Each structure stands twice: as C-alpha cells, then as structure tokens.
C-alpha cells in the first residue's frame, strides 16, 4: 500500500494522514512516563465498512482505546455529547488546505468538562495507521496517553478521495 505524507502542526512527516493536535487549559498533568512507545497492534475488525465515516470513527476509537490499555490506562469512555461536536469540527475542515484547530473553549460549553483536547487527522489509510501516527507524534500521544483525559468521541466526514477509498477528515475530542 502506498504511503501518504503526514504533516503535523510541528511539521513531523510520517506515513498515513495529515495530523494536528491541540490541548487547552493550563496546569495539565501530561503524559504518564512511558517505558516504550506503544505500537498500534490492534487492527480494525473485518466487516466494518471503512468507507463509512461513522464506522471509521468507531474503529479509530477502538484503536485509541487499545493503545491506552497497552500503556496501562483505562479506555476512554465514549462521550455521546462530544460526537456531534467532533463531526461538526471535522466538517469545518473539509477542503481546507491545512488542518487547523478551532478554539476549544466552545467544546467545553457544549459538553461540560474542565480539560479539553483534540487530535485531528485527514487521510485514506486504515484506522490502525492513523492511530500509530498519533502514537508516533509526541503532541498527539500527549492527548492519547493522558490519564487526566477520560472521555472522548471521534467524528469523521468525507473530504475527497474516491467512492472506494474516501479521504476522511476526523476530529478526536477528549474531556476529563
């Protein structure tokens, strides 16, 4: 499978999708001490239509939770309040040349919480490739591996590509 460049907010280039990460609120505890970088050993189960944005988002959530368990954290609790907010944030990025975070305080107003964070991605790769790219990026891993962030939801929307291999833009929102 051909690799596609990933451009991050910190200009890291790897395989997979365009990614960016953002967190708001000072005084954050940060990433637990990791003895080794986790690997996305999880694979999306067969039978999931990965061209369907909702099924793709659910597969990404499963992969993120598998990575969290691998490093000794509880899986994120799926937060239904965040789901439509994540879809809205992803939809706002359709066609944008760069992935840029909208301000995060409005998320807190819509879905109560103190700490809010977001990881973004855009690409055509399987979910395990996106999860691994988030793991390989220090800013994305900080959100994914934060023990303070306990709830989350991912929303994805089509952003070009083909009918059999759509390019999806996804917003993964986290709350404490």
Phi, psi and omega in degrees: 000133180292147178266144178245140183294147174249128173249126180254165177303332179262016178055042170273138179245128178212189180270147174127255189221165173290130185228153170205153182226150180207144176223149176233159179095126178285168175078022181288139181290330176089190184282137175297157178295120180256133178276338178207148176290127179294156177245143179282076181281346179287146175233139178304132181298149175296157179091349177274131177278098183285000171271352179269118183304323180291318179291324177297316179299316179297321178294320176299317178301316178300318180293318177299316181294324175298319178294318179298316179297321180300328181261011173092016177256158172290151173297155174291139173282130178294126182255104182303327179299326183282336186304304181293331178292318179295319178297317179298318180293321177293317181299327180293344182262355181301127178081352180291138181293332180230150172277119181229133181287134167284160178305142182273336180306325177299332177298317180297327178290323181281325183227104186305138178173164179266304183264132178227142180215165181211138167244140179240152173211156172212127179175186182242004186279160177300156183305323182295332177290319178294316179300316179296322178297320176297319179296320184285348179260120182305322182288325177287319179298324179302318177288310183300323187258015179280124175290342178284333179270117188242347182232154179192169173199151180237135174237134180233148175220152178291141180217062180093204184084206180239172179297325181270345180214073182288150170272129182245138171254133186230142173243122175254110179262141179237146172225156175284000000 
